[in-house]
């Protein structure tokens, strides 16, 4: 993909849809297993955001959760 930036204005005919595709909610009680994961922000000594971790793990760490397609009674995708 290439972006070419020019000083003149251009017309933008794009538009957002009025509604997104409806997805039926998954019923929590249908789940075969419930997981509790956290998304945390670690700050440096000055209190500035340094890194975000998922369940205490860095993004490059091995995957710890591997849900299987269809493992709820409702057969969610």
C-alpha positions as CSV (number, residue, x, y, z in Angstrom):
1,X,0.0,0.0,0.0
2,X,1.3,3.4,-0.9
3,X,0.1,6.8,0.4
4,X,0.8,9.9,-1.5
5,X,0.2,13.1,0.3
6,X,-0.5,16.3,-1.6
7,X,-1.4,19.8,-0.4
8,X,-4.7,20.0,-2.3
9,X,-8.0,18.7,-0.8
10,X,-9.6,15.6,-2.3
11,X,-13.2,14.4,-2.3
12,X,-14.0,11.5,0.1
13,X,-17.1,9.6,-1.1
14,X,-16.8,6.9,1.6
15,X,-19.4,6.6,4.3
16,X,-19.9,4.6,7.5
17,X,-22.7,2.0,7.5
18,X,-25.7,2.9,9.5
19,X,-25.4,-0.4,11.5
20,X,-22.9,-3.1,11.8
21,X,-23.7,-6.8,11.1
22,X,-25.8,-8.2,14.0
23,X,-24.0,-10.9,16.0
24,X,-26.0,-12.8,18.5
25,X,-24.5,-12.6,22.0
26,X,-23.0,-15.7,23.6
27,X,-24.8,-16.7,26.7
28,X,-22.2,-16.8,29.5
29,X,-23.7,-19.9,31.1
30,X,-23.2,-21.8,27.9
31,X,-19.5,-21.6,28.1
32,X,-17.6,-24.8,28.9
33,X,-14.9,-22.8,30.6
34,X,-14.7,-19.3,31.9
35,X,-11.4,-17.4,31.7
36,X,-10.4,-14.3,33.6
37,X,-7.6,-12.3,31.8
38,X,-6.3,-8.9,32.7
39,X,-4.9,-6.1,30.6
40,X,-2.4,-4.1,32.6
41,X,-0.3,-1.0,32.0
42,X,3.2,-1.0,33.6
43,X,4.6,2.4,34.3
44,X,8.2,3.5,34.5
45,X,9.7,5.2,37.6
46,X,8.3,8.6,36.5
47,X,4.7,7.1,36.3
48,X,4.7,7.2,32.5
49,X,3.2,4.2,30.6
50,X,6.0,1.9,29.7
51,X,4.4,-1.4,28.5
52,X,1.0,-3.2,28.4
53,X,0.8,-6.8,29.4
54,X,-2.0,-9.4,28.9
55,X,-2.5,-11.5,32.1
56,X,1.0,-10.5,33.2
57,X,2.6,-11.7,30.0
58,X,4.3,-9.8,27.2
59,X,2.8,-9.8,23.7
60,X,5.7,-12.0,22.4
61,X,5.3,-14.6,25.1
62,X,3.7,-18.0,24.1
63,X,0.0,-18.1,23.7
64,X,-1.6,-19.3,27.0
65,X,-5.3,-19.5,26.0
66,X,-6.5,-21.6,23.1
67,X,-10.3,-21.6,22.9
68,X,-11.7,-24.1,20.5
69,X,-14.4,-23.1,18.0
70,X,-17.8,-24.3,19.0
71,X,-17.0,-24.8,22.7
72,X,-20.2,-23.1,23.8
73,X,-23.6,-24.7,23.6
74,X,-24.7,-21.9,21.2
75,X,-22.0,-22.8,18.8
76,X,-20.6,-19.3,18.5
77,X,-18.1,-18.5,15.8
